[in-house]
Amino acid sequence: MQLLMLIVLFASVLGVSYAVFNFFTVKKMKEGNERMQEIASAIRIGANAFIRYEYKLVAIIGLATAVVIGLVIAWEAGIAFVIGATMSATAGLVGMKIATYANVRVANVADQTRSTGKTLKVAFRGGSVMGLCVAGFALFGIFAVYMLFGVWEGMLDLSTGVLPTKVNPITGQSYNLSLILSGYALGCSVIAMFNRVGGGIYTKAADMGADLVGKTEAHIPEDDPRNPATIADNVGDNVGDVAGLGADLLESYVGAIMSSAILAIEIFSHTGGFNSPELLTRMVLFPMLFCGIGLIACVIGAFTLLIKRRISENPHRELNLVTWISAGITVAAGFGLSWLLFDGQDATQLKEAGFALGKLSPWVAASIGIVAGIVIGIISEYYTNYDYKPTKRIAEASKEGSALTITQGMATGMISCMLPVVVLGAALYASFEIGGMYGVGCGAMGMLSFVAATVSVDTYGPISDNAGGIAEMSGLDEDVRAITDTLDSVGNTTAAIGKGFAIGSAALATVSMMSSYLYAFSDLETLLLNIISKEVLVGALLGAALPYLFSGMLINAVAKAARNMVSEVRRQFRENPEILTGDKKPDYKTCIEISSQGALKEMTLPAVISIAFPVVCGFIFGAEFVGGILIGATLSAIMLAIYTGNAGGAWDNAKKYIEKGALEGEGKGSAAHEAAVVGDTVGDPLKDTVGPSLDILIKIMSTVSLVCVVVFSKYNLMSLL
Amino acid sequence: MQLLMLIVLFASVLGVSYAVFNFFTVKKMKEGNERMQEIASAIRIGANAFIRYEYKLVAIIGLATAVVIGLVIAWEAGIAFVIGATMSATAGLVGMKIATYANVRVANVADQTRSTGKTLKVAFRGGSVMGLCVAGFALFGIFAVYMLFGVWEGMLDLSTGVLPTKVNPITGQSYNLSLILSGYALGCSVIAMFNRVGGGIYTKAADMGADLVGKTEAHIPEDDPRNPATIADNVGDNVGDVAGLGADLLESYVGAIMSSAILAIEIFSHTGGFNSPELLTRMVLFPMLFCGIGLIACVIGAFTLLIKRRISENPHRELNLVTWISAGITVAAGFGLSWLLFDGQDATQLKEAGFALGKLSPWVAASIGIVAGIVIGIISEYYTNYDYKPTKRIAEASKEGSALTITQGMATGMISCMLPVVVLGAALYASFEIGGMYGVGCGAMGMLSFVAATVSVDTYGPISDNAGGIAEMSGLDEDVRAITDTLDSVGNTTAAIGKGFAIGSAALATVSMMSSYLYAFSDLETLLLNIISKEVLVGALLGAALPYLFSGMLINAVAKAARNMVSEVRRQFRENPEILTGDKKPDYKTCIEISSQGALKEMTLPAVISIAFPVVCGFIFGAEFVGGILIGATLSAIMLAIYTGNAGGAWDNAKKYIEKGALEGEGKGSAAHEAAVVGDTVGDPLKDTVGPSLDILIKIMSTVSLVCVVVFSKYNLMSLL
């Protein structure tokens, strides 16, 4: 049975190898003319410098956390934490590296060939490095942790019929494999939180700052080399939209896989073991293997596009093909996997946990997750794409000034919460019905099983965007910019589906994690959290307020850094009027430093709060209270994430709608356009900093609570009183 | 014991009589010159016309609801519903009437005397009519329902030791007094919902419309008679800020009183009765009597100000004095009441419900509520007043354009959620510890026990505001406007405390109602709602999305009506340029009609959704699911209410801060001021339409669920499958 883990190893090696191949294939390509090289190098240097500082800071916090976990919880969990953090950090770093190489090469190919298809291929090759690394490194880490502790240390040795436990010498608490897997997931989450928050503040501070002065005051177009903040803006795309996104999705991926594996272990140890202990191994292996298969499918999917000699000029079709091939193979092979693992297994024992497990149940649950993710993505597409009414209405409202742009966008974002939640609720209900909370975990895992494909597409967007920036700044032909713009906008549409998966899987994985949390401190065989008890209720109230506090702090951080950026750009324009005439080069470096320092200074507090809040509350008010916090935070964060994501997206596209001249009597530079630009600027930090961070917030909270609950359920202030 | 209810009758008659006296005292005063009379009459006619239409619509929906309740639930509940609706509608109507008489008289007194103190007295006398009517009518209705069904029909006759029940002939379900009391509360809630939503849409559509064209485009000051929307704006103050507010607070008041009375009955019938059945009567009477005493205290408080021959020129001190006298007497006399009712009562039986009740426990719980309400008010004062950092920072950010005004305001609103929730959580925890869920209900009741005083102050604000509008439009001296502006701004500060009470009591009353709801369908002696079960969890997800949907619909409705208003004002300016030069009178009437029709058309759907959503879900998914909806909606709505209220308030005051010239180098008409006006306009529907409606939303949902649960817990689709 354990030998099946070789599939995971194979998949991760295959994925990373293909990523390495693509990396060097891209790097070998020509960079274009001197001006392009110069700009690309400036972006690369800026991005590298920021990541270096960021990782230094994160390394200190991460190591400190690992040591605490190693001592207070379990030394194995500490090591797993470090492995997770390393995988996550590496994936982000590699993705950013390739993005800063690929951007200029994409611009050059577009310039040389004037072919959308050929340019697409380079951009996608760059993106695929990130996508494959995310899944490859995540699975490699899982393989390592599983082998080290599950097999080698024997923590999943079920030959005696019971799950081996160990005892922490300091606290005297016993623990099992689930805690070690949680440690791994937590390591990924912590890095993701810092990368997302830090990168998000960086990129939006630069973006807002550049727009506020450039577009609104100086009336120069985006990416105009006269704008001193423009290089910082492009650096931001790489550290935020690429490195941040990579770490984020790696975290989601690992969280989704681990949540079902951990839950299986908790069910096993709380229902007195199964009739056949081997079923546990199968339940733990299933999500890992399913995702291993998914990665292999994604390699095939990416390969089919990259091998093509003749590529069509319809990038939308090409990218969708990659996604559908990857998803199709995953689902088909997953069917066989589920049959292989669970056929003939005696699952009667599971009925004590409130569900039975047929041979296809985990596969059905995973498929439900996939369908739900796609539907959620389509819904957010409806609310944010200018082909549909809601976004058109925002553009319309812009005629009456920016106040109504904002008001209408807020209303759209708020209204857009209901439908995705209905889909999510239905998926939750159905997957629970099929496989209990384990099924819910499988649903989350299903959504992300072909993450390599979705991340490739997600990353290809910012690479194309950056290529466009470089084309603009180095004065390439307008045709070049048109090609990159097309690629970028296609990426945005396809990425909407990816966002659906991210939010949906975060919600389901958190619920599944929360169940493990409840198992971990209660001796009940059925899960119970009484929301009407005072501890849980007050916890839920505080929990619901936390995402608001967290979001407010992030927005504040962005606004603060953006205001500094505005002052700096204004100062440069004032002191050197030759900048605006194009006779003098602006000082890009100071702007990069402002973004960089703003991000580094402001990212620590919200990130630390998200980790510390449940733990501190646990040590004061105990485990039930934290259970309340988790449920309150989850409910609140899901709504805020959908609201901010869709409102931000709709504002962005309403602006684009006006820019393309679709609004009667209005266009670039009109009053309605200026109002729409205000909307877009307001939406920027909401959709790119706050929204994605909220997904991580709820997972980091549930994971860290799960890791610490064995300690604070015994030792807390309330129990001492 | 029952005779004590005469205190409630006495209080309500005293309150209403004093209100009538004040009404005619105000009405007898002089209206001022012809122009003033003309404007005041236009406002009065507009307000009356809208209320007439609104009440017609509401009467149809209300009567239909009453008939359904009477047939399906209990005929007594149907009648109680009608009584509640009548009381709520009457209070709103009377308050609006006096406001439209008082406004012009306040302007005239200010003009004649040039004394802030004397003007204050007239404005406060007008406001007190509303305040006293709210409490007086609410208590009169409670007295009537109690006497009719509790005493006369004998539903609270405990001589046999058990609570009498009756059976609905159609559904066969048995019910007791608690259902009838719920019917009364629901009647008040439904009217409040329509008044708040309808009035809120009306007033903000007019306000936004007037500002968008007037201030931003035509650059004419607020309340300028050349602005065609200005009369509509002033009508809006009366139907939204006065009639809407009155019905809203009557609903909160009744909800808070009833939640503890109902819960007492539910505890009694689910713990097999108390050792001494009389304890139940005392627990039911306590909140009613406490509020009766509160109303008497408020009459004394108002009297001390209105009797003064010489009134100081410091309105802040005078108004605070009224509030503190009223609150002080209430708390002191409440101490005696609690002692009288509960001294020597055997409360051992209550231990089965998880708490004991000492002779002062209900009083302590009520006092905790009062303190919590004040602290929450002070916190929101901190976040929204320009004397403090958060609002100053928004003003500062306005220098960088409207996008940053919005961003900074959002951040402030989001961050401001945490502290009030901590206070609320602490109050919930403490009052629960002291008196179980009954204590939580008493906490809510305590916050609103002197509602007559807070509503008087709340109403005095819009009256002064309207007086200022009339002064401006009829071209009175600038000194007059200065006096009314002072009065208005003082009202805003004092009203912040009132908002703290409204949000806090809504949260606590809902939690207490929810407990009654749980008792009503489960046979357990301890309250239980397992949030991790699939029904409750999915319900909670949908419930959390509902306040977003509801808010989004309200904002949309306001935006739609405001855009129509903008088009109309622009049309008038375009077709009759003489309007702007002052040579021709604008067409006020069309603007009034736009607001009126917009409100009437848009108010039904959100109001009906709030009532129908839990009921429909109940008949499909059953009682547990609705329990989840209630908890999800409560958590989500509290956060949104605080967020929208504080963000809106902060934007408003940031604008005022710049207007008074406190921001270095900026002032009225500067770029920063224009940005701040955008912020204020965005905040308008948030703080005056959405925020207050959310309080009603959660109470209406919990009350309607409580009324219907006996039916849908038996008959629902899921139980049939």
Interface residues (C-beta under 8 A of the other chain):
Chain A: M208 L212 T216 E217 A397 E400 G401 S402 A403 L404 I406 T407 Q408 M410 A411 T412 G413 M414 I415 S416 C417 M418 V421 V422 L424 G425 A426 L428 Y429 F432 E433 A507 V511 M514 S515 L518 L527 L528 L529 N530 I531 I532 S533 K534 V536 L537 V538 A540 L541 L542 A544 A545 L546 Y548 L549 S551 G552 M553 I555 N556 V558 A559 A562 R563 V566 I631 G632 L635 S636 I638 M639 Y643 V677 V678 T681 V682 P685 L686
Chain B: M208 L212 T216 E217 A397 E400 G401 S402 A403 L404 I406 T407 Q408 M410 A411 T412 G413 M414 I415 S416 C417 M418 V421 V422 L424 G425 A426 L428 Y429 F432 E433 A507 V511 M514 S515 L518 L527 L528 L529 N530 I531 I532 S533 K534 V536 L537 V538 A540 L541 L542 A544 A545 L546 Y548 L549 S551 G552 M553 I555 N556 V558 A559 A562 R563 V566 I631 G632 L635 S636 I638 M639 Y643 V677 V678 T681 V682 P685 L686
